[in-house]
Amino acid sequence: MSPDLLSGLARAPSAIAPDATLLPGFAAPGTELLEQLGSILAVAPFRHMLTPGGHRMSVAMTSAGALGWVTDRRGYRYDPCDPETGRPWPALPASFAGLAQHAAEAAGFPGFTPDSCLINRYAPGAQLALHQDRNERDFDQPIVSVSLGLTATFLFGGLTRAARPSRIRLEHGDIVVWGGAARLAFHGIAPLPAGFHPLTGSCRINLTFRRAG
């Protein structure tokens, strides 16, 4: 792994819940990730998907890897092809997969091999309601979530929607990993405040790695 992706290791991890860990600055400075992202977007641009109920999501999304996460009138699911082009999603860059594996291991989940990376772009005001990640086949595998760009507030709750979530500040380069007892925890992102980041401009980019198949 390049020094670019490991420069944040000096900052100590912190537990946000049992089996859920914040790795501050683990992906900083993030320039290599963003360079690779440009190649992905050239093949599979961001788009605002519809929920099964027909609501347009405020977060723009795309995917990389063998499986991409999709939502439309037919429901939530993983698909090997981009529904807008009919072609396979862009391959998962080695730098992406390597970072996810190292982060998972640092959080106590060795052997993680992602086959899907959901890429979200948050503009000011965009948010993600509390939800569980339940479309994957194997809940024994962790989730690795990488924050780039503008600072966001991560909401991390319990195993029921009614559980009051913790509010966690995520800065550029921070990674959250959760699995085990926390694998089905409800989580989301509060509305993103306006701002500017020198690498991403007026948005936040989130990379979420999963073993979906």
BELVEN-V385770 format. One record per residue. N is the residue number from 1. RES is the residue in one letter. NEAR is the number of other C-alpha atoms within 8 Angstrom. Layout:
N RES NEAR
N RES NEAR
This chain:
1 M 7
2 S 5
3 P 6
4 D 11
5 L 14
6 L 11
7 S 12
8 G 13
9 L 8
10 A 5
11 R 9
12 A 7
13 P 9
14 S 7
15 A 9
16 I 7
17 A 7
18 P 7
19 D 10
20 A 13
21 T 13
22 L 12
23 L 15
24 P 12
25 G 15
26 F 15
27 A 15
28 A 14
29 P 11
30 G 11
31 T 9
32 E 9
33 L 9
34 L 8
35 E 8
36 Q 9
37 L 8
38 G 8
39 S 8
40 I 11
41 L 10
42 A 7
43 V 8
44 A 11
45 P 8
46 F 10
47 R 7
48 H 10
49 M 11
50 L 12
51 T 13
52 P 11
53 G 6
54 G 8
55 H 7
56 R 8
57 M 9
58 S 9
59 V 12
60 A 12
61 M 12
62 T 14
63 S 14
64 A 15
65 G 12
66 A 11
67 L 15
68 G 17
69 W 12
70 V 9
71 T 12
72 D 11
73 R 9
74 R 6
75 G 8
76 Y 11
77 R 8
78 Y 10
79 D 9
80 P 9
81 C 11
82 D 12
83 P 6
84 E 4
85 T 6
86 G 7
87 R 7
88 P 8
89 W 15
90 P 10
91 A 7
92 L 12
93 P 7
94 A 6
95 S 9
96 F 9
97 A 11
98 G 9
99 L 11
100 A 13
101 Q 13
102 H 8
103 A 13
104 A 14
105 E 11
106 A 8
107 A 11
108 G 6
109 F 10
110 P 8
111 G 6
112 F 12
113 T 8
114 P 12
115 D 13
116 S 16
117 C 14
118 L 14
119 I 12
120 N 12
121 R 12
122 Y 14
123 A 11
124 P 11
125 G 9
126 A 11
127 Q 12
128 L 10
129 A 8
130 L 10
131 H 8
132 Q 8
133 D 7
134 R 6
135 N 8
136 E 10
137 R 7
138 D 8
139 F 11
140 D 7
141 Q 10
142 P 15
143 I 12
144 V 14
145 S 11
146 V 12
147 S 14
148 L 13
149 G 15
150 L 14
151 T 10
152 A 12
153 T 12
154 F 13
155 L 13
156 F 12
157 G 13
158 G 11
159 L 9
160 T 8
161 R 10
162 A 4
163 A 8
164 R 7
165 P 10
166 S 8
167 R 8
168 I 8
169 R 8
170 L 10
171 E 13
172 H 12
173 G 16
174 D 16
175 I 15
176 V 11
177 V 15
178 W 12
179 G 15
180 G 10
181 A 7
182 A 13
183 R 11
184 L 11
185 A 11
186 F 15
187 H 13
188 G 12
189 I 13
190 A 12
191 P 10
192 L 14
193 P 7
194 A 8
195 G 8
196 F 9
197 H 10
198 P 6
199 L 6
200 T 12
201 G 8
202 S 11
203 C 14
204 R 14
205 I 13
206 N 12
207 L 11
208 T 11
209 F 13
210 R 13
211 R 15
212 A 12
213 G 7
